[in-house]
């Protein structure tokens, strides 16, 4: 897999960081499909040779984009949990962020590379597994804190990842924002009922 991007290890003047940020912004603005390495290099103000130097290949650059967007989304999830003490409100706010039309190009690229990774394809080969594992720790902690049930928190976290990614794929496929939002709200209803049951059991 490509070199990991990290806001802690790369400063704002780091050339790899600058190119990665520029590519993320470009794809958010123009979409993630139809690019060639040379055309993308021209748009972000560099040469295709420099992109290959920093990312190994065009696919390596795309994987780095997905990894960085995923990292930022995990940071956003932690931030929302601190803003919204109610876990349902935090989850709802995160869904609004993930389902925003501005994020759709990155979500589309994620699923494209996820599918390639499942076939063992080059730079994306590790993406399917890592994209689950890297969400598990923060979400497990959040579910454990919300429910008081550390034993089942990893299961709840895995289910949450599956539900949200499935609904995002549905949204990209159908474009039915209202129906997908209702489905997510239905999932939150189930989660809220679980929290109520836990609270009642603790009071008994």
PEKABEL-V550539 format. One line per field, one symbol per residue. psi: psi as a letter, one per 40 degrees, with the letter a starting at -180 (. if undefined). burial: # if it has 24 or more other C-alpha atoms within 12 Angstrom, else .. A space follows every 50 residues. Layout:
psi->???
burial->???
This chain:
psi->iihhhhddehidehdddddddddddddddeieieiidddddddefaiddd ddddediddddddddddddddddddddddddddgdhddddddddddddeh ddedddddddddddddddefhbdededdddeddeddddddddddddeegd deddddddddddddddddddddddegdddddddddddddddddddddddd ddd.
burial->#####..........#############...#....#..##..#.#.#.# #..##.##################.###.##.....##.#######.##. ..############..#....###.###..##.##############.#. ..##.######.###.######....#..##..##.##..#...#..... ....
